Amino acid sequence: MTGVLRAGQVAQAAHLNVETLRYYERRGIIDEPERSPGGHRLYPERVVTTLRVIKAAQNLGFTLDEVAGLLDVGGHHRGRPRGGLQARAEAKLAQIEQKIADLHVIRDSLLAAREAGCDDLVRCAESECCPIPFVQISTRPHTSTR
């Protein structure tokens, strides 16, 4: 049959293993394929493109749940093209920008600790000149304001 691939062929073409393919089926990320009379899964060729899209989206930082949402909104694995990538890409970009900012703070703190010669976290936490931003815990007992 032209246009139909078995699981091994799909996995090879999409550069993933058969277990990943089956996992995506169980999760509903790709449609369950038809079966041959012998019980073999028979996938349409277009599923290879969908699998490549899944991997590309994951490489862009989308979780598998987010990828499933993108595919569902786009309707590409069900043949109903619709929009949705722009809004989700904006949200993902905002998350990534926040992670980058957080990583800059971590990097700067580690560089400052290295330059200050910090070698013992406990001693450093007790020192007023330590550049590591330890959380300050009040030693006063908490009292209710009721």
C-alpha positions in Angstrom: 0.0 0.0 0.0 1.3 3.4 -0.9 1.1 6.1 1.7 1.0 3.7 4.6 3.9 2.9 7.0 4.4 0.3 9.7 5.5 1.4 13.1 9.2 0.6 12.5 9.2 2.6 9.3 7.6 5.6 11.0 10.0 5.4 14.0 13.0 5.2 11.6 11.8 8.1 9.5 11.0 10.3 12.5 14.2 9.4 14.3 12.6 7.9 17.4 11.9 4.5 18.8 8.7 2.4 18.5 8.0 2.7 22.2 8.0 6.5 21.9 5.5 6.2 19.0 3.3 3.9 21.1 3.6 6.3 24.1 2.4 9.2 21.9 -0.6 7.1 20.9 -1.5 6.2 24.5 -1.3 9.9 25.4 -3.5 10.8 22.5 -0.9 13.0 20.9 -1.1 11.1 17.7 -4.2 9.3 16.5 -4.3 5.5 16.9 -3.5 4.0 13.5 -5.5 1.5 11.6 -4.5 -2.1 11.8 -3.6 -4.6 9.1 -5.4 -7.9 9.0 -2.4 -9.3 10.9 -2.7 -6.6 13.6 0.2 -4.4 12.5 -0.2 -0.7 13.0 -0.5 1.1 9.7 0.2 4.8 9.8 -0.5 7.4 7.2 2.8 9.0 5.9 1.8 12.4 7.3 2.3 11.1 10.9 6.1 11.4 10.2 5.7 15.2 9.8 3.6 15.3 13.0 6.3 13.4 14.9 9.0 15.8 13.6 6.8 18.7 14.7 6.5 17.2 18.2 10.3 16.8 18.5 10.9 20.3 17.2 8.4 21.8 19.6 10.0 19.9 22.5 13.4 21.3 21.4 11.9 24.8 21.6 11.0 24.2 25.3 7.4 23.1 25.0 6.4 20.3 27.3 4.7 17.2 25.9 1.4 18.5 27.3 1.9 21.8 25.6 2.8 20.1 22.4 -0.4 18.1 22.6 -2.3 21.4 23.1 -0.5 22.9 20.1 -1.4 20.0 17.9 -5.0 20.0 19.2 -5.4 23.7 18.6 -3.7 23.4 15.2 -5.8 20.3 14.4 -2.9 19.0 12.3 -3.2 15.5 13.5 -6.9 15.5 12.8 -6.8 17.4 9.5 -8.5 20.7 10.7 -5.9 23.5 10.5 -6.5 26.3 13.0 -4.2 28.9 14.7 -2.7 29.0 18.1 1.0 28.9 17.8 1.5 32.7 18.1 -0.2 33.1 21.5 1.5 30.0 22.9 4.9 31.1 21.5 4.5 34.4 23.3 3.6 32.7 26.6 6.6 30.4 26.2 8.9 33.3 25.3 7.8 35.0 28.5 8.6 31.9 30.6 12.0 31.5 28.9 12.8 35.2 29.5 12.0 34.7 33.2 14.2 31.6 33.3 17.1 33.5 31.6 16.7 36.3 34.2 16.7 33.8 37.0 19.8 32.1 35.6 21.6 35.4 35.4 21.0 36.0 39.1 22.3 32.5 39.9 25.3 33.0 37.7 26.1 36.4 39.2 25.7 35.0 42.8 28.0 32.0 42.0 30.6 34.3 40.4 30.5 36.6 43.4 30.8 33.7 45.8 33.8 32.3 43.9 35.5 35.8 43.8 34.8 36.2 47.6 36.5 32.9 48.2 33.4 31.3 49.8 34.2 27.6 50.5 31.8 26.7 53.3 28.1 27.4 52.9 27.4 27.4 56.6 30.2 29.7 57.4 29.2 31.9 54.4 25.6 32.0 55.6 26.8 33.3 59.0 29.0 36.0 57.4 27.6 39.4 56.7 29.9 39.8 53.7 28.9 36.7 51.8 27.5 37.5 48.4 25.1 34.4 48.3 21.5 35.6 48.8 20.6 33.4 51.8 16.9 33.7 52.9 16.8 35.7 56.1 14.8 33.8 58.8 13.6 35.7 61.8 14.6 34.3 65.1 11.6 35.9 66.8 8.6 33.6 67.5 5.7 34.2 65.1 2.8 35.8 66.9 -0.7 36.0 65.5 -2.4 39.3 65.0 -5.9 38.1 65.6 
